Amino acid sequence: VQQAPIYSAIKRYMDENNLCLHMPGHMGSQGIIVPELEMFARLDFTEIPGLDDLHLAQSVIADAQNLLAKAVGASKSLFLINGATSGVQALLMSLGDGGRVMIPRNAHRSFYGGLVLSGAMPVYIPSEIEPELGIALAVSATEIENVLNLESDINAIMITSPSYYGTCCDIKAIAAVSKRWGKILLVDEAHGAHFPFHTAYPEPALRDGAQAVVNSLHKTWPVLTQGACLHLAEGFVNRDRLISIYSILTTTSPSYPILASMDLARDFMVREGTCYLEQAMLLSREFKPRLNQIKGIRCYDDELQKIPGVKAIDPLKVLIGVQGLGLSGYQVGRILREEYRIQVEIEEQNLILAMFSLFHNRKDWSRFYSALDDLASRYIVNSRRNQRPMHLPPMPQIVMSPRQAFYAHKQRLKLKDCRGQVAGEMVAAYPPGIPCLNPGEMITQEIWEYLRYLQKSGARVQGPEDPNLEYIKIIK
Ligand SMILES: Cc1ncc(COP(=O)(O)O)c(C=O)c1O
């Protein structure tokens, strides 16, 4: 460790051997029941003299945030101890009371929380899906410009890049469009915190012209779960308001183990990130083509860049199509877990997604390869599994803001009676994972027909209280 001010301050306090007549109640880990938690609890202090104050950072936390900002080229960085979720919410709230913001239709649920909290009205960027896998991988500058041509009266554009699957948008092109139209560009870069430390990885959004970026550090850095951060570019217009909102959304008792893990991880990434990323990239370059040669599966790689909107791919996300096995992704995931003791990041109808880190070595990549090779040889079929035809949900008709819809009175109604009603809950089928309804949207004839189609096709549906779609919650 070279420079980790928060961690060093905790160590100094521990070395003083004080009688701790302060929070937390486990009293320097002594009250912790199981030994596994004890090590963690030893670092678990609160905001006492010498450990700074996250809400008014002036010493070690301020120093650590400055070091983080310097490491990634931000004008200001803020630690989040409630995940990237709170950063997304803070950014949406920073746009002001109400207003309109352009977002992808398949955005992470934290966007909807942010819309409820801010009262903003969403304007959706239509999704395009990759036909084989049936998933949305990116939004393009052209699509965004098309929406702006129809709806110029928006305050900001907030996009997700990379996607969960590791595909990145052309942020430079999108930033150019935003600039031309005078809009703020915000990026949910939850899965891309490692990008600034190696030039062979996708370009980080901040460098490509985003005005504010959220990183979920715990996803790709060696950071404890919930550790994340917000980066602001020089001249971010809503900076003061954002900092006040950040404070509203942040606990007054931040976890020092999480803060210390972010501080230490930044020090590590600055010193060793490039070297580890290099190793990880070389393993990815070696194993992805090998995985792709296994009969019955397809390991997607650079060819995804041919998809409109996709500019770059994170080498550490390994996206595998399983249609040739005669199994669904859910089944492949279950077999991997039960028979090979491998747990992947996500399983969907047509795919599994494995997430490799900076710390997986050749043995780990090899074990994954051998397991899939073995699994494929046992299950390969001659004809591809019959796939449910993929239909994109119709475009929504928004009747009220997510905030109004959230607070409105709701009741259950039989699907057959729902035409012309306003939805009170979200309905999204997987794949493609793009909501066909969000609270506050009209159940038009077209959407009603789509819901009936989902019901008949037996698609996996997320969001509604009744996943069989017999009933829908509507706003009364
Ligand atoms: C694209 C995206 N944005 C935001 C988040 C929220 O991150 P966190 O879990 O750190 O709150 C996630 C989490 O899965 C995500 O995938």
The ligand as a Gaussian input file, in Angstrom:
#p B3LYP/6-31G(d) Opt

LIG

0 1
 C      -26.184000      -1.075000     -15.404000
 C      -26.293000      -0.971000     -13.912000
 N      -26.445000       0.235000     -13.347000
 C      -26.533000       0.385000     -12.012000
 C      -26.479000      -0.698000     -11.172000
 C      -26.597000      -0.490000      -9.693000
 O      -25.397000      -0.799000      -9.056000
 P      -25.296000      -1.150000      -7.508000
 O      -25.714000      -2.572000      -7.349000
 O      -23.847000      -0.919000      -7.189000
 O      -26.185000      -0.233000      -6.754000
 C      -26.334000      -1.982000     -11.719000
 C      -26.292000      -3.165000     -10.839000
 O      -26.424000      -4.290000     -11.213000
 C      -26.242000      -2.124000     -13.122000
 O      -26.110000      -3.330000     -13.700000

